[in-house]
Amino acid sequence: ATVVLLCAGSLDAALHPKVALGAACAAPPTPTVTFVKSCTAVDVSNAACWTPRVPTSSDVVEFPDGTNAAMPFALTYTPLSVQSVYVAPGAVVTLNGGAIAVSSCLTVMGTLSLHNRVLDNGTASTIPFAADPSVPLGTDCSVVHAGFTPRVCGPGQVYVNGTLTLEGLYASLWAPTTVAAGAKLNALRESFIWGTVSNYGTLVGDSYIYLHGSITNVGTASFQQVRAKNDWAPIVALRIINSGQLTFVAPRAAQYAPWWTTYGISSFSIENHGTTKWSGSQAYEGVGLPGYPSPLGTGAVVNYGVLVADTAVVSIDVVSEGGTLQTINNGRFNLGMSEKRRGALRASGYLVSRTPEVRLRNTRVESRDGSGSVSVLAPMTLHGRLTVAAGATLVNAVREGAVRHLVTRGSSGTVSIAGKYVTGALEVLFSSERAVNGELLPSGTMDVLEGETAVLRSDTKLRVAAGAVVRVAGSLVTKQVEPAGGQSRRSGLHISPLSFVVGQDHVTGDFEIPCAPLDA
C-alpha cells in the first residue's frame, strides 16, 4: 500500500483538450432513435421500447423528459453502443449493470446513475474482454475485466449539466467527462474513475473511491479517501490539478486512515493553483512519489495557491512556488517526513521515496485564527522569501544530523518572522554557511524550548527588530567566530537594544545579547 499524492500540468485547454471536446457535447442533438418513456427497463433487444427502431452504432439516442428506466445487472450483457446518448432534463436513467458506450457524446441534462446493487460483483471481474489496441487507453471498456459494471465508456465524451452518480463497487466511468458549472458528479462507495474528469461544477467522493485517471478541478471537489490499484488494468494517469476548491474530509475522527492510497503504483500527482484543504481530526499522510513528471523535482505536492490544514495533521513533501501554507483550528503541517518515519513506512510495505522534498520559493505561512503550526522535518531548500505572518508558527523539527539546520546548502533568501519561530534542537541560527538571512520583526517571537539548545554565532545573518521577543526556556549559546583567513568582515548579527529576552539567565557564551530582559 502507498499513501501518496501530487502532480504536474497546466489548466490550459491546449494541454487538456478534453475540456473543449466535452463542451462540444453541450448542445442538444437531433435524435435518430428515442426511448419509449413508458418502458421501465433499458433493453437494447426490446424493439417495443425504441422508436422508430432498436438503436445501432450510428444512432443518436434520446431518453426524453419523463423517462424513469433502469438497465438491470447481468453477468453477460449487450451494451447500449451508439454514436451519442442524450439524457434530457427530467429524465432519470439508472444502470444497475451493463454499459453505455458512445463514439461521440453522452450528454446528461437530467439524471444518470450507475448503481451497482450487487453485493459482490467480483465473479465477473475475472472475465476478461479482449483488448482493442486501436482504442486509446482509458476510454474503452475492452481493456478491463467484464465485472466492472455498470460502466460508461468512450471513446466519446461525457458532458454533465445535470447529475451523474457512480455508486457501489466496480461502478466505472471510463469516458472523458466534463462537469459543467452548476452540475454534479457523485463518486460513491468504491466506485471507479478511469478516465479524465474536468470539473467546473461539484464533484463529491464519498467513503472511498478508486481514481485510475485524472481530475482537473475548477469548481468544488471533496473526497474522503482516494485509492488506486493496478491489479485489474493499466493505470492511465493518477493526477489532480486544482484551481478551484478541493477538500479532503476525514471519514472518521481521531483515526489514521490514508487519504490517498496506492497499491503497486509509483507515480501520483497533485498540483494546486486554488485552495486544497485537509479537514477533520485525523492524520493525513502523503508520501512516496517517485516518477514525478515535472522539472520541479520528484515527490511533492506542488503548490501555487493555498494549502490548508483545518484541525487535521497533514504530513507531506511539498514544492511551493509562491504559494501559502495556512492553518486553522489547530491544524498542523509536517513538511518533509523524517528518514525514521519513512523507514517505518517502508518496513510496513508502503512505497516511500527515500529523499524528502521540501522546496519553498516566495512562500507564506499563515494562520487564520492564530492556532496550529508548520513544522519542517527535513531541511528545506529556500529561494526568495519565506514569510511567517503574525499569528502563524514555524517550527524547526529536523531531528537528523549533528546540527539541525533549517535550510539546505544552496538555499538563498530571507526568513521573515512576524509570527513565531521555534528553534530546533542543536540549531545554529541562520548560519553563515547558508545564504539565508533571518529577520525577527517587531511582532515576531523566537522560542528556544526547554531541553533544546540553539547557537547564536557572531557571524549569524540575523536581524532582531525593536519590539521582537526571544524566549529561552532551554539554552541559547553565543559563540564568537573570527573571519576566515584573518580578513575583516562585518557581522551579519544585528540585535536592537529595544528587543527583549525572556529567560536571560539561560543565555551563555562568548558575548551578551544587547536586549532588555522581559518578565515572562
TAWO-V766585 format. One record per residue. N is the residue number from 1. D_LAST is the distance of its C-alpha to the last C-alpha in Angstrom with 1 decimal. Layout:
N/D_LAST
N/D_LAST
This chain:
1/48.4
2/46.0
3/43.1
4/43.3
5/42.9
6/43.6
7/46.3
8/48.0
9/50.3
10/50.7
11/51.2
12/54.3
13/57.5
14/59.1
15/57.1
16/57.4
17/60.9
18/60.9
19/59.0
20/62.0
21/64.5
22/62.9
23/63.0
24/66.7
25/67.3
26/66.0
27/69.3
28/71.6
29/74.4
30/78.1
31/78.8
32/81.9
33/81.3
34/79.8
35/78.6
36/80.5
37/77.8
38/79.7
39/79.2
40/76.2
41/76.3
42/75.8
43/78.7
44/80.0
45/83.3
46/84.0
47/86.1
48/86.0
49/82.3
50/82.7
51/84.7
52/86.9
53/86.5
54/84.1
55/81.7
56/82.1
57/79.8
58/80.8
59/80.1
60/77.4
61/76.6
62/75.2
63/73.8
64/74.5
65/72.7
66/73.3
67/73.3
68/71.6
69/72.7
70/71.4
71/72.3
72/72.6
73/71.2
74/73.8
75/73.6
76/76.1
77/76.3
78/77.6
79/74.8
80/75.2
81/75.6
82/76.4
83/75.7
84/73.3
85/72.1
86/71.1
87/69.3
88/70.0
89/67.7
90/68.3
91/69.4
92/67.8
93/68.6
94/67.2
95/67.8
96/67.5
97/69.1
98/71.1
99/70.2
100/70.5
101/71.1
102/71.5
103/72.7
104/71.6
105/69.4
106/68.0
107/66.8
108/65.0
109/65.0
110/65.2
111/63.8
112/64.3
113/62.9
114/63.1
115/62.7
116/63.5
117/64.4
118/65.6
119/63.2
120/64.1
121/65.5
122/65.3
123/69.0
124/69.9
125/66.9
126/69.1
127/72.0
128/71.6
129/73.0
130/74.6
131/72.4
132/73.7
133/72.7
134/73.9
135/71.1
136/67.6
137/65.1
138/62.8
139/65.2
140/68.1
141/68.5
142/70.8
143/68.2
144/66.5
145/67.9
146/69.8
147/67.4
148/64.9
149/66.2
150/66.1
151/65.6
152/65.8
153/67.1
154/68.0
155/68.8
156/68.6
157/65.5
158/63.9
159/62.8
160/60.9
161/60.9
162/60.8
163/59.3
164/59.7
165/58.5
166/58.4
167/58.0
168/58.6
169/58.9
170/61.0
171/61.3
172/61.3
173/60.9
174/62.5
175/63.6
176/61.3
177/59.8
178/58.5
179/56.7
180/57.2
181/54.7
182/54.8
183/56.3
184/54.8
185/55.1
186/54.0
187/53.7
188/53.4
189/53.7
190/54.4
191/56.4
192/56.9
193/56.4
194/58.6
195/59.2
196/57.2
197/55.5
198/54.7
199/52.7
200/52.5
201/52.2
202/50.5
203/50.4
204/49.2
205/48.9
206/48.7
207/48.3
208/48.9
209/51.4
210/53.0
211/52.6
212/55.2
213/55.4
214/53.1
215/51.5
216/50.8
217/48.7
218/48.7
219/48.3
220/46.2
221/46.1
222/44.4
223/44.8
224/43.7
225/45.0
226/47.2
227/49.4
228/52.1
229/54.8
230/57.6
231/60.1
232/62.2
233/62.7
234/61.4
235/58.1
236/58.5
237/55.0
238/51.6
239/49.7
240/47.6
241/47.2
242/45.0
243/44.9
244/44.4
245/42.2
246/42.0
247/40.2
248/40.0
249/39.5
250/38.8
251/41.9
252/40.1
253/36.5
254/34.4
255/37.1
256/37.6
257/40.7
258/41.6
259/41.6
260/43.9
261/46.2
262/49.2
263/51.8
264/53.5
265/52.4
266/50.9
267/50.1
268/48.0
269/46.5
270/44.1
271/43.7
272/41.5
273/42.2
274/41.0
275/38.3
276/38.2
277/36.0
278/35.3
279/34.7
280/34.3
281/32.4
282/33.9
283/33.6
284/35.8
285/36.9
286/38.9
287/40.2
288/43.3
289/44.8
290/47.5
291/50.2
292/48.0
293/50.5
294/48.5
295/48.1
296/44.4
297/44.4
298/44.7
299/42.5
300/40.1
301/39.5
302/40.4
303/38.4
304/39.3
305/37.9
306/35.0
307/34.0
308/32.0
309/30.3
310/30.4
311/29.0
312/30.9
313/29.9
314/32.1
315/32.9
316/35.1
317/36.2
318/36.0
319/37.6
320/36.1
321/38.2
322/36.3
323/35.0
324/31.8
325/29.8
326/28.4
327/26.5
328/26.5
329/26.0
330/23.9
331/26.7
332/26.2
333/28.2
334/28.9
335/30.7
336/33.2
337/33.7
338/33.3
339/36.5
340/35.8
341/35.8
342/38.8
343/40.7
344/40.1
345/41.4
346/44.4
347/45.2
348/45.4
349/47.9
350/45.8
351/46.7
352/43.6
353/43.5
354/42.5
355/40.5
356/37.4
357/37.5
358/34.5
359/35.5
360/33.7
361/35.2
362/33.6
363/31.5
364/28.8
365/26.1
366/25.1
367/24.0
368/25.9
369/23.3
370/20.0
371/20.6
372/22.1
373/22.0
374/24.5
375/24.6
376/26.9
377/28.7
378/31.2
379/30.9
380/31.8
381/34.3
382/32.9
383/35.1
384/34.1
385/30.7
386/28.2
387/26.1
388/22.9
389/22.8
390/19.9
391/18.9
392/20.4
393/19.1
394/21.0
395/20.8
396/22.6
397/24.2
398/27.1
399/28.0
400/31.2
401/32.1
402/30.9
403/28.5
404/26.8
405/27.6
406/26.6
407/29.9
408/33.5
409/35.7
410/37.7
411/34.8
412/34.4
413/32.2
414/28.7
415/25.5
416/23.9
417/20.4
418/19.5
419/17.7
420/15.9
421/17.2
422/16.6
423/18.3
424/21.0
425/21.8
426/23.5
427/23.1
428/24.3
429/22.5
430/25.3
431/27.8
432/30.7
433/33.0
434/32.2
435/33.2
436/30.1
437/27.6
438/24.0
439/22.3
440/18.7
441/19.3
442/17.4
443/16.2
444/15.6
445/12.9
446/13.7
447/12.3
448/13.7
449/13.8
450/14.2
451/17.8
452/18.4
453/19.1
454/19.3
455/21.6
456/21.3
457/24.8
458/26.1
459/28.4
460/25.9
461/26.7
462/23.3
463/22.3
464/18.7
465/19.1
466/17.7
467/14.8
468/13.9
469/10.6
470/10.8
471/8.4
472/10.1
473/10.3
474/14.0
475/15.8
476/16.4
477/19.7
478/21.3
479/25.1
480/27.7
481/30.5
482/33.8
483/35.9
484/38.6
485/42.0
486/40.8
487/40.7
488/38.3
489/35.7
490/33.1
491/29.6
492/28.1
493/24.5
494/23.3
495/19.8
496/19.3
497/18.0
498/16.5
499/14.1
500/10.6
501/9.1
502/5.8
503/7.6
504/10.4
505/12.3
506/13.0
507/14.9
508/18.5
509/22.0
510/24.5
511/22.6
512/19.3
513/17.3
514/17.8
515/14.4
516/12.5
517/9.3
518/6.3
519/3.8
520/0.0
